[in-house]
Amino acid sequence: MRDLLKYAAECTDALDRLGIRYARDIRFSVNTRATSRLGLCRKKGDQYEIEISHLLLDERTPEDSLRDTLFHELLHTCYGCMKHTGRWKAYADKVNAAFGQNIRRAAVVEDREIPVELLPKANYLVRCESCGNEYGRQKLSPLIQHPERYRCGKCKGLLKRIK
């Protein structure tokens, strides 16, 4: 298991080198239940809380996935950067260019190289009738309950629940 605070310190040092001012009062924690969200930044009073998924701290997950997520969440602590537009996007572009990172507006487990054995098994499954793309879910979501209301993100085909 990787040391979250060590990686957080590396990322804050990198932001310091670029002159990007982030909040100094940040509490870091590991979310042991998150399986689709990789990170979260919350502001509570004058303090920020950054939560990182346990999946990113596993040694089998590439370090860059952890760094990308930490940078992403740290940038939210900058003044005027709670949304993924304007200043936040400019800072993300600056970090990407300087350090070769891949910070994006939204990244989910499917976007990162999380080892398949770490991922939870899908309790429900929807398949595109055109291209065969599959969407797994752990919970009985609206997609699972009413796949006819949705279309495939890849080809816009009809979806059908198969599990």
C-alpha positions as CSV (number, residue, x, y, z in Angstrom):
1,M,0.0,0.0,0.0
2,R,1.4,3.4,-1.1
3,D,1.9,6.2,1.4
4,L,-0.8,8.8,0.5
5,L,0.9,11.6,2.4
6,K,4.2,11.1,0.6
7,Y,2.6,11.4,-2.8
8,A,0.6,14.4,-1.6
9,A,3.8,16.1,-0.5
10,E,5.4,15.4,-3.9
11,C,2.4,16.9,-5.7
12,T,2.3,20.0,-3.4
13,D,6.0,20.5,-4.0
14,A,5.4,20.4,-7.7
15,L,2.7,23.0,-7.5
16,D,5.0,25.2,-5.4
17,R,7.6,25.0,-8.2
18,L,5.0,26.2,-10.7
19,G,3.9,29.0,-8.5
20,I,0.3,27.6,-8.2
21,R,-1.2,28.7,-4.9
22,Y,-3.3,26.0,-3.2
23,A,-4.9,25.8,0.2
24,R,-2.5,25.1,3.0
25,D,-5.0,23.6,5.4
26,I,-5.8,20.2,3.7
27,R,-6.7,16.9,5.4
28,F,-6.1,13.8,3.3
29,S,-8.0,10.6,3.8
30,V,-8.4,7.2,2.1
31,N,-11.9,6.1,1.0
32,T,-11.9,2.3,1.4
33,R,-15.4,2.0,-0.2
34,A,-15.1,4.1,-3.3
35,T,-14.9,1.9,-6.4
36,S,-15.9,4.2,-9.2
37,R,-14.9,7.7,-7.9
38,L,-11.1,8.1,-7.6
39,G,-11.0,11.3,-5.7
40,L,-13.1,14.0,-4.0
41,C,-12.3,17.5,-2.7
42,R,-14.7,19.0,-0.1
43,K,-14.5,22.4,1.7
44,K,-15.5,22.4,5.3
45,G,-15.3,25.9,6.8
46,D,-11.7,27.1,6.1
47,Q,-10.3,23.5,5.7
48,Y,-10.3,21.3,2.6
49,E,-10.7,17.5,2.7
50,I,-9.2,15.4,-0.1
51,E,-10.4,11.8,-0.2
52,I,-8.6,9.3,-2.4
53,S,-9.8,5.9,-3.4
54,H,-7.9,2.9,-2.0
55,L,-7.7,1.5,-5.5
56,L,-5.1,4.2,-6.3
57,L,-2.9,3.3,-3.4
58,D,-2.5,-0.3,-4.4
59,E,1.0,-1.1,-5.7
60,R,-0.5,-2.7,-8.8
61,T,-2.0,0.6,-9.9
62,P,0.3,2.9,-11.9
63,E,1.7,5.8,-9.8
64,D,0.7,8.3,-12.5
65,S,-3.0,7.5,-11.8
66,L,-2.5,8.4,-8.2
67,R,-0.6,11.6,-9.1
68,D,-3.1,12.7,-11.7
69,T,-5.9,12.4,-9.1
70,L,-4.0,14.1,-6.4
71,F,-3.1,17.0,-8.7
72,H,-6.8,17.2,-9.8
73,E,-8.1,17.4,-6.2
74,L,-5.3,19.8,-5.1
75,L,-6.2,22.2,-7.9
76,H,-9.7,22.4,-6.5
77,T,-8.3,24.0,-3.4
78,C,-7.0,26.9,-5.4
79,Y,-8.9,30.1,-5.3
80,G,-11.9,30.0,-7.7
81,C,-11.2,26.4,-8.8
82,M,-14.0,24.3,-7.4
83,K,-15.4,23.9,-10.9
84,H,-13.5,22.4,-13.9
85,T,-13.5,25.6,-15.9
86,G,-11.5,28.7,-16.2
87,R,-8.7,28.9,-13.7
88,W,-8.9,25.2,-12.8
89,K,-8.5,24.2,-16.4
90,A,-5.6,26.6,-16.9
91,Y,-3.8,25.2,-13.9
92,A,-4.4,21.6,-15.0
93,D,-3.0,22.4,-18.5
94,K,0.0,24.0,-16.8
95,V,0.7,20.9,-14.6
96,N,0.1,18.6,-17.6
97,A,2.6,20.5,-19.7
98,A,5.3,20.8,-17.0
99,F,5.2,17.3,-15.6
100,G,3.6,15.1,-18.3
101,Q,0.5,14.4,-16.3
102,N,-2.9,13.6,-17.6
103,I,-5.2,15.7,-15.4
104,R,-8.7,15.9,-16.8
105,R,-12.0,17.3,-15.8
106,A,-13.4,13.9,-14.9
107,A,-11.7,10.6,-14.6
108,V,-13.3,7.4,-13.5
109,V,-12.0,3.9,-12.8
110,E,-12.4,2.9,-16.5
111,D,-10.1,5.8,-17.6
112,R,-7.2,4.6,-15.4
113,E,-5.1,1.5,-15.4
114,I,-6.7,-0.1,-12.3
115,P,-5.9,-3.8,-12.3
116,V,-9.1,-5.8,-13.0
117,E,-8.6,-8.0,-9.9
118,L,-9.0,-4.8,-7.7
119,L,-12.3,-3.8,-9.3
120,P,-15.6,-5.0,-7.8
121,K,-17.7,-7.5,-9.7
122,A,-20.8,-6.2,-11.4
123,N,-24.0,-7.4,-9.9
124,Y,-25.9,-6.1,-13.0
125,L,-25.0,-5.9,-16.6
126,V,-26.4,-4.0,-19.6
127,R,-25.2,-4.7,-23.2
128,C,-25.5,-2.7,-26.4
129,E,-27.5,-4.6,-29.0
130,S,-25.4,-3.0,-31.8
131,C,-21.8,-3.1,-30.8
132,G,-21.8,-5.4,-27.8
133,N,-20.3,-2.8,-25.4
134,E,-21.2,-3.7,-21.8
135,Y,-21.9,-1.5,-18.8
136,G,-21.7,-3.2,-15.4
137,R,-23.2,-1.8,-12.2
138,Q,-23.0,-2.8,-8.6
139,K,-26.3,-1.2,-7.6
140,L,-29.8,-1.3,-9.1
141,S,-29.4,2.1,-10.8
142,P,-31.9,3.7,-13.2
143,L,-29.8,2.4,-16.1
144,I,-30.3,-1.2,-14.9
145,Q,-34.0,-0.6,-14.1
146,H,-34.8,1.1,-17.4
147,P,-32.1,0.4,-20.1
148,E,-34.6,1.4,-22.8
149,R,-34.3,5.1,-21.7
150,Y,-30.5,5.1,-22.4
151,R,-28.3,4.6,-25.5
152,C,-24.8,3.2,-25.8
153,G,-22.1,5.8,-25.3
154,K,-20.0,4.3,-28.0
155,C,-22.4,3.8,-30.9
156,K,-25.8,5.1,-29.7
157,G,-27.3,1.6,-30.0
158,L,-30.1,0.2,-27.9
159,L,-29.3,-1.2,-24.5
160,K,-30.6,-4.4,-23.0
161,R,-30.2,-5.8,-19.5
162,I,-28.6,-9.2,-19.5
163,K,-27.8,-9.7,-15.8
